[in-house]
Amino acid sequence: MHQQFGDAGIKVLTYTWTNYGARDLNSVKADFNSQMASEVDGVLVDEVINIQTESECSYYAANYKQVKSYGQDKLVVMNPGH
């Protein structure tokens, strides 16, 4: 199905949630590892906190870097969910 969307110029994103930064980073990365194997175009990261601290920034930067490790063309969409 992904190929049909790609042929039509449609980007396919997968989904994961972060519980506003409270979800274990390794669990989030495990989602990316399993989801990126399906050759999607990127990921929608849901329940993103409004970043105010360096640790919050580091958490989401690690999410971004993990997705981009599958290819710099991969999309990363952060949804604050508020």
FENDAVEN-V8275 format. One record per residue. RES is the residue in one small letter. OMEGA is omega in degrees with one decimal (NA if undefined). Layout:
BEGIN
res:RES omega:OMEGA
res:RES omega:OMEGA
END
This chain:
BEGIN
res:m omega:-179.1
res:h omega:180.0
res:q omega:179.3
res:q omega:176.6
res:f omega:179.3
res:g omega:178.3
res:d omega:179.2
res:a omega:179.8
res:g omega:-179.0
res:i omega:176.4
res:k omega:179.5
res:v omega:178.5
res:l omega:170.9
res:t omega:-171.1
res:y omega:164.8
res:t omega:-177.9
res:w omega:-177.7
res:t omega:-178.5
res:n omega:177.4
res:y omega:177.0
res:g omega:-178.4
res:a omega:179.9
res:r omega:-179.5
res:d omega:-177.3
res:l omega:178.7
res:n omega:176.5
res:s omega:177.5
res:v omega:179.3
res:k omega:177.6
res:a omega:174.8
res:d omega:-179.2
res:f omega:-178.4
res:n omega:-178.7
res:s omega:-176.1
res:q omega:-177.3
res:m omega:177.6
res:a omega:180.0
res:s omega:176.0
res:e omega:174.4
res:v omega:-177.8
res:d omega:180.0
res:g omega:-174.6
res:v omega:170.0
res:l omega:178.2
res:v omega:-173.5
res:d omega:179.3
res:e omega:179.6
res:v omega:179.7
res:i omega:171.5
res:n omega:-169.8
res:i omega:179.6
res:q omega:-177.2
res:t omega:178.0
res:e omega:179.9
res:s omega:176.0
res:e omega:177.5
res:c omega:179.9
res:s omega:179.7
res:y omega:-177.2
res:y omega:173.7
res:a omega:177.8
res:a omega:175.2
res:n omega:-179.5
res:y omega:-178.6
res:k omega:179.2
res:q omega:179.5
res:v omega:-178.6
res:k omega:177.9
res:s omega:177.2
res:y omega:178.5
res:g omega:-178.2
res:q omega:178.7
res:d omega:179.5
res:k omega:179.2
res:l omega:174.3
res:v omega:179.4
res:v omega:179.8
res:m omega:-179.1
res:n omega:-179.2
res:p omega:174.4
res:g omega:178.5
res:h omega:NA
END
